[in-house]
């Protein structure tokens, strides 16, 4: 058996827990919208066509923000197509996902849905086939109360109250050759700067996100961030990061260590942003919006045959997650929390059906994928301050990421409630790990609970017929005595340990 040690001290703070860390993503892609969050005629649908079962699961998931409408989709999107009477909305070809977009669900429906789901809307503007003028029109429609052409149009469409969207993405993945309107860093940086400058003329308090690299493996990574921020540094608040991970060729050990790559990605973007700030002699710090992250078996999509026609809401990217996916996913959450000093917003891509924690059947059931559980637990229990945790752990070699620690962990401490939560992953593929934690700096505490997501088969999945195959269960191996916690973490496991002030 492996053994590791760590110390929790409320004085060793990283940053506050940011509620926006637990954002999600709704894109017009596959069945995320249609038969996902929106399905008139479904047995649980409300008067607006929103699936009640999905709304309930979204609230249980604990998502806090929702990025919309893309993703790759946004670079060909005309937002005007999705407002006004449905009978007058045009059908369009969606070049990003080779589908037909009916526009039955659009901007006003999305905002209405976020209010029911208790989410903050986060909007992306099209800088692929459109530009400054269209971004300003969209902002006017969304955020001006009334008295102008587009704000009055929104009121006429039934949304008297402004949408008041505060956070805006200036395009999406413009570094990618797959992106409609793909352009170089200098060209994009100038377009983003012009758009940001104009949007701030309407509302200086907007929070704006410049496109960073669509992945750390891009050939322009680093240089892209540097060039874009040279153009936009004083005009934006965030640079975006996107990252997806999958198991390659049966290499489970490397897959479980994916958070090591996310750590490096974040550190590299922070260093690049701070370098630009230093060259500009600015005291401002650019934060990171990690507005796309997940486990995604991208290679399956890349190797699939493209559709021969233009279907409406076809099943796309419907990965069915197993236990090892959920444990890796939990490690990615730990990385995001660990970097809360600079990662102040993040979006799990996506919410329903499309590489998602929630799956649905058209006209039928909805259920939780394995990845639902780490996200829901982290959103529910992470509060107060993120604590700096430096475990002493055995290490092992991985083919993709070199030497990594068997234990990955982060903790949060809420002074007001007296709650401390430790999130931990055992990355070992075959050996349990005994964790000893020194809790004396917390003062008198009691063990409020310990759960583990694990099992004998790392590839066990949840299905509509067996939705609780992989769920958190009580860890009976936890002991607390005289300020010392001892707990056994099974191999390939996600663990949550809750402590309360005694």
Buried (B, 14 or more C-beta within 10 A) or exposed (E): EBBBBBBBBBEBBBBBBBBBBBBBBBBBBBBBBBBBBBBBEBEEBEEEBBBBBBBEBBEBBBBBBBBBBBBBBBBBBBBBBBBBEEEEBEEBEBBBBBBBBBBBBBBBBBBBBBEBBEBBBBBBBBBBBBBBEBBBBBBBBBBBEEEEEBBBBBBEBEBEEBBEBBBBBBBBBBBBEEBBBBBEBEEBBBBBBBBBBBBBEEBEEBBBBBBBBBBBEBEBBBBBBBBBBBBBBEBBBBBBBBBBBBBEEEBBBBBBBBBBBBBEBBEBBBEBBBBBBEEEEEEEEBBBBBBBBBBBBBEEEEEEEEEEEBBEBBEBBBBEBBBBBBBBBBBBBBBBBBBBBBBBBBBBBBBBBBBBBBBBEBEEEBBBBBBBBBBBBBBBBBBBBBBBBEBEBEEBEBEBBEEBBBBBBBBBBBEEEBBBBBBBBBBBBEBBBBBBBBBEBBEEBEBBBBBBBBBEEBEBBBEEEEBEBBBBEEBEBBEBEEBEBBBBBBBBBBBBBBBBBE
